[in-house]
Amino acid sequence: MSDKEQLGSCSRKKKGGKMYREIAVTYYLNEKGRKDAILKGMDGKEKQTILIPLTSELLKVAEVDSQGQIIVNATTKEKYEVKKISKNLDLSIKLDKDVPYSVRTYVFNYPALDSKKETIYFDHVPTKDEMYEFILKKYKEEKENYEKIKKEYEIKLREFEENILPKLISEEKEKLQKKILEEQIEKEKKEKELKEKKEWIEKYGSEYLRKAFSARFDCQRLYVQERAAKEFPDFILDFDNQVEWKERSCPSVEALNEMLDLREKGYNAKVVWLTWIPADLVGEDEDCYEFEEKEAVVIENYLGKYTLIKLY
């Protein structure tokens, strides 16, 4: 059922020697009202239409569309309320004298002005005067309800802006500062790694690696392979971190000494019980490869992200 029923053409009648207009208003009957309609010789359908006089007072609450049709709603009643919703909120965060940052955050309990429509059913067939007075009263009550709830909404919104919003901005500012600091640290780290990489390649890299790097090719895998082979010739490079292991309850003397020596040199080394290592890392044919679990010393975070393994 439509919440607005567009009126048809208005009829013109004489009253007291003067012409006046009537407009057709659609309304709904409940079961009791439909029985009343039948008793009054009507069709007893839910949807009915009644003609009421068009006055300046009625015209004030009605709508007039671009075609000049007058619209009066007697089928639904609008009720307003303040709800708390969840939504994305765009905040402007200013750090020192910098240009403000636009930050989007998800907030709960944000006040919002909402409305819902309730279908109106009459329990009897209204007279023209009853319908006329009903429409004026309905629009008056809707307006009063809207003005009342709007004030409540404005109070809730002001409370949110004064009490909750400053805390949100403070929290987001702290997050933003942390993010900027982390990005700066990461940038400096990458710059340092690149500088170290460049210096190492120029000094120790193979001729091919030096040529490729100077031609602006990244060659990260080859760089790590050559450097690991030079610095740890007895270790296997796990470039993609595929090797699996579990804790070693009690290491061998050799593995323990190796681990302690590496730790003294600043490496993140430990003794583990190796449970899996891909065939290609140990130069085996994958089709007939069977790995036997064994002790190993591993260096984690080699050059910041790779793993080196020495088998025992």
matplotlib code that plots the C-alpha trace (Angstrom):
import matplotlib.pyplot as plt

x = [0.0, 1.3, 2.0, 0.7, -2.4, -2.5, -5.9, -7.7, -9.2, -11.0, -14.8, -16.4, -19.8, -22.1, -22.7, -24.8, -24.6, -20.8, -18.5, -16.2, -13.8, -13.7, -10.8, -10.8, -8.9, -8.0, -8.2, -8.2, -10.8, -10.1, -12.5, -14.9, -14.9, -15.4, -18.5, -19.7, -19.2, -21.3, -24.1, -24.1, -24.4, -20.7, -18.5, -16.8, -13.3, -10.3, -9.4, -12.0, -12.2, -14.1, -14.6, -13.9, -13.9, -10.6, -10.0, -7.0, -6.4, -6.3, -4.1, -1.5, -0.8, -1.3, 1.4, 1.0, 3.1, 4.5, 1.3, -0.9, -2.2, -3.0, -1.7, -3.1, -2.0, -4.7, -3.3, -0.1, 1.1, 4.7, 6.3, 9.8, 12.4, 16.0, 18.1, 21.7, 23.4, 26.8, 28.4, 31.6, 32.6, 35.2, 37.4, 39.8, 43.0, 45.6, 49.2, 51.1, 51.0, 50.6, 47.8, 44.9, 44.6, 41.3, 40.6, 37.6, 36.6, 33.7, 31.6, 28.8, 25.9, 25.8, 22.5, 20.3, 16.8, 14.7, 11.1, 8.7, 5.3, 2.3, -0.7, -3.9, -7.1, -10.5, -13.0, -16.0, -16.8, -15.9, -18.1, -16.7, -16.4, -14.7, -12.1, -11.5, -10.8, -8.8, -6.4, -5.8, -5.3, -2.9, -0.7, -0.7, 0.4, 3.0, 4.5, 4.5, 6.1, 8.7, 9.6, 9.7, 12.0, 14.1, 15.0, 15.8, 18.0, 19.8, 20.5, 21.8, 24.0, 25.4, 26.2, 28.0, 30.0, 30.9, 31.6, 32.4, 33.8, 36.8, 37.8, 37.5, 39.6, 42.2, 42.3, 42.6, 45.3, 47.3, 46.8, 47.8, 51.0, 51.9, 51.2, 53.3, 56.2, 56.0, 56.0, 59.0, 60.9, 60.0, 61.2, 64.5, 64.9, 64.4, 66.8, 69.4, 68.8, 69.1, 72.3, 73.8, 72.7, 74.3, 77.5, 77.7, 76.9, 79.5, 82.1, 81.3, 78.7, 79.3, 79.9, 76.4, 74.8, 76.7, 75.7, 72.0, 71.8, 73.5, 71.0, 68.3, 67.1, 66.2, 67.7, 66.8, 66.8, 70.2, 71.6, 70.5, 71.7, 75.2, 75.5, 74.3, 76.7, 79.6, 78.7, 77.3, 78.6, 77.6, 74.0, 71.0, 69.0, 65.2, 64.3, 60.5, 60.5, 59.1, 61.1, 59.2, 60.5, 59.6, 61.4, 64.5, 64.3, 68.1, 70.6, 73.9, 77.1, 78.0, 74.7, 74.6, 78.1, 77.2, 74.0, 75.8, 78.6, 76.0, 74.1, 77.3, 77.7, 74.2, 72.3, 68.8, 69.9, 68.4, 68.6, 65.5, 64.2, 63.7, 60.5, 60.4, 62.6, 61.7, 63.6, 65.0, 66.7, 68.8, 69.3, 67.1, 64.6, 61.1, 59.6, 61.7, 62.4, 62.0, 63.0, 64.3, 63.7, 66.9, 68.6, 69.4, 70.6, 68.5, 69.1, 65.8, 65.3, 68.6, 68.7, 65.5, 63.2, 64.9, 65.9, 69.2, 69.4, 72.4, 71.7, 73.3]
y = [0.0, 3.4, 5.9, 8.7, 8.5, 11.0, 12.6, 12.6, 15.6, 17.8, 18.2, 21.6, 22.0, 24.9, 25.7, 28.7, 29.9, 29.7, 27.2, 25.1, 22.3, 18.8, 16.4, 12.6, 11.2, 7.5, 5.7, 2.1, 0.2, -2.6, -5.6, -3.7, -0.8, -3.0, -4.4, -0.9, -0.1, -3.1, -2.0, 1.4, 0.0, 0.3, -2.5, -3.4, -3.3, -2.2, 0.7, 3.4, 7.0, 9.9, 13.5, 16.3, 20.1, 21.7, 24.7, 27.0, 25.3, 21.8, 23.1, 24.2, 20.6, 19.1, 18.6, 19.8, 18.0, 19.5, 18.5, 20.4, 17.3, 17.7, 15.0, 14.3, 11.3, 9.6, 6.1, 6.3, 8.2, 9.3, 8.8, 10.2, 8.9, 9.3, 6.2, 5.2, 3.9, 2.6, 4.5, 5.7, 9.1, 11.3, 13.2, 16.0, 15.4, 18.1, 17.3, 20.4, 22.9, 20.4, 20.2, 18.3, 14.6, 13.1, 10.0, 7.7, 5.8, 3.5, 4.8, 3.2, 5.0, 7.9, 9.8, 9.8, 11.2, 8.4, 7.9, 5.1, 4.9, 3.2, 2.3, 3.9, 1.8, 3.2, 1.1, 2.8, 4.8, 8.4, 11.3, 14.2, 16.3, 13.5, 12.9, 16.6, 17.0, 13.8, 14.9, 18.3, 16.7, 14.0, 16.6, 18.7, 15.8, 14.7, 18.2, 18.5, 15.1, 16.0, 19.3, 17.5, 14.7, 17.1, 19.0, 15.7, 14.7, 18.1, 17.7, 14.1, 15.2, 18.1, 15.7, 13.4, 16.3, 17.7, 14.5, 11.6, 13.3, 14.9, 11.4, 9.9, 12.6, 12.2, 8.4, 8.7, 11.4, 9.0, 6.2, 8.5, 9.7, 6.0, 5.1, 8.0, 7.1, 3.4, 4.5, 6.7, 3.9, 1.5, 4.0, 4.5, 0.8, 0.2, 3.0, 1.5, -2.0, -0.6, 1.2, -1.9, -4.0, -1.6, -1.5, -5.3, -5.9, -3.4, -5.0, -8.8, -9.4, -11.5, -9.6, -10.5, -9.3, -6.0, -5.3, -6.2, -4.1, -1.1, -1.4, -0.9, -4.5, -5.5, -9.0, -9.6, -13.4, -13.5, -11.0, -13.0, -16.2, -14.8, -13.1, -16.2, -18.4, -16.1, -15.4, -18.8, -21.4, -24.3, -23.2, -23.6, -20.6, -20.8, -17.7, -18.4, -19.6, -23.1, -25.2, -26.6, -27.5, -28.0, -27.4, -29.4, -30.6, -31.2, -30.1, -31.9, -30.3, -29.2, -27.6, -25.9, -24.4, -23.2, -21.6, -19.8, -18.6, -17.1, -15.4, -13.8, -12.3, -10.9, -13.4, -14.8, -18.4, -21.5, -25.3, -27.0, -30.4, -30.2, -31.9, -30.8, -29.2, -29.0, -31.3, -28.5, -26.9, -30.0, -30.8, -33.8, -35.1, -34.4, -37.6, -39.9, -37.6, -38.8, -36.5, -37.9, -35.6, -34.3, -31.7, -28.3, -24.8, -22.1, -18.4, -16.5, -13.0, -13.2, -9.8, -9.0, -11.7, -14.9, -18.2, -20.1, -23.8, -25.9, -29.7, -32.0]
z = [0.0, -0.9, 1.9, -0.3, -2.5, -5.4, -5.8, -9.0, -10.7, -8.2, -8.7, -8.6, -6.9, -5.9, -2.2, -1.3, -4.9, -4.9, -6.6, -4.4, -5.0, -3.6, -3.6, -3.4, -0.4, -0.3, 3.1, 4.4, 6.4, 8.9, 9.1, 11.4, 9.1, 6.0, 7.7, 8.4, 4.7, 3.6, 6.0, 4.4, 0.9, -0.1, -1.6, 1.7, 0.2, 2.3, 0.0, -0.2, -1.5, -0.1, -1.4, 1.0, 0.5, -0.5, 1.8, 2.3, 5.6, 4.0, 1.2, 3.7, 4.8, 1.3, -1.3, -4.9, -7.5, -10.7, -12.6, -10.2, -8.5, -4.8, -2.6, 0.9, 2.9, 4.9, 4.7, 6.9, 9.9, 10.3, 13.6, 14.5, 16.9, 17.8, 17.2, 17.9, 14.8, 13.7, 10.8, 9.2, 10.4, 8.6, 11.0, 10.3, 12.4, 12.6, 13.7, 14.8, 12.0, 9.2, 6.8, 8.4, 7.8, 6.8, 8.8, 8.6, 11.7, 12.5, 15.4, 17.5, 19.2, 16.7, 17.1, 14.1, 13.4, 12.1, 11.1, 10.4, 8.8, 10.4, 8.2, 9.3, 9.3, 10.1, 12.0, 10.4, 7.3, 8.1, 7.1, 5.0, 8.1, 10.1, 7.4, 7.0, 10.7, 10.9, 8.1, 9.8, 13.2, 11.7, 10.0, 13.1, 15.3, 12.8, 12.8, 16.6, 16.9, 14.4, 16.2, 19.5, 18.3, 16.3, 19.5, 21.2, 18.3, 18.4, 22.1, 21.6, 18.7, 20.7, 23.6, 21.1, 19.6, 23.0, 25.0, 22.6, 19.5, 21.3, 22.7, 19.2, 17.7, 20.4, 19.9, 16.1, 16.5, 18.6, 16.1, 13.2, 15.0, 15.7, 12.1, 10.8, 13.1, 12.0, 8.4, 9.0, 10.8, 8.0, 5.4, 7.2, 7.6, 3.9, 3.0, 5.3, 3.9, 0.3, 1.2, 2.8, -0.2, -2.7, -0.7, -0.4, -4.1, -5.2, -3.0, -3.0, -5.6, -8.8, -12.0, -13.2, -10.0, -10.1, -13.7, -13.1, -10.0, -11.5, -14.3, -11.7, -11.4, -7.9, -7.9, -4.3, -4.4, -6.1, -3.7, -0.6, -2.2, -2.9, 0.5, 2.5, 0.5, 1.4, 5.0, 6.0, 3.5, 5.7, 5.9, 3.6, 2.6, 3.0, 1.0, 1.2, 4.8, 3.9, 6.4, 9.4, 12.8, 16.4, 19.7, 20.5, 24.1, 24.5, 21.8, 20.9, 22.1, 18.5, 17.9, 21.2, 20.7, 17.2, 18.5, 21.3, 19.0, 16.6, 19.4, 20.6, 17.1, 17.3, 15.2, 16.1, 16.3, 18.0, 18.0, 16.6, 15.6, 11.8, 10.7, 7.0, 4.4, 0.7, -1.7, -3.8, -0.8, -0.3, -3.9, -4.0, -6.6, -5.3, -6.9, -4.7, -1.8, 1.8, 4.6, 7.8, 10.8, 12.4, 14.5, 13.0, 13.9, 12.4, 12.0, 11.8, 10.3, 8.3, 6.5, 8.2, 6.9, 5.7, 7.4, 7.3, 8.3, 9.2, 9.4, 12.0]

ax = plt.figure().add_subplot(projection="3d")
ax.plot(x, y, z, "-o")
ax.set_aspect("equal")
plt.show()
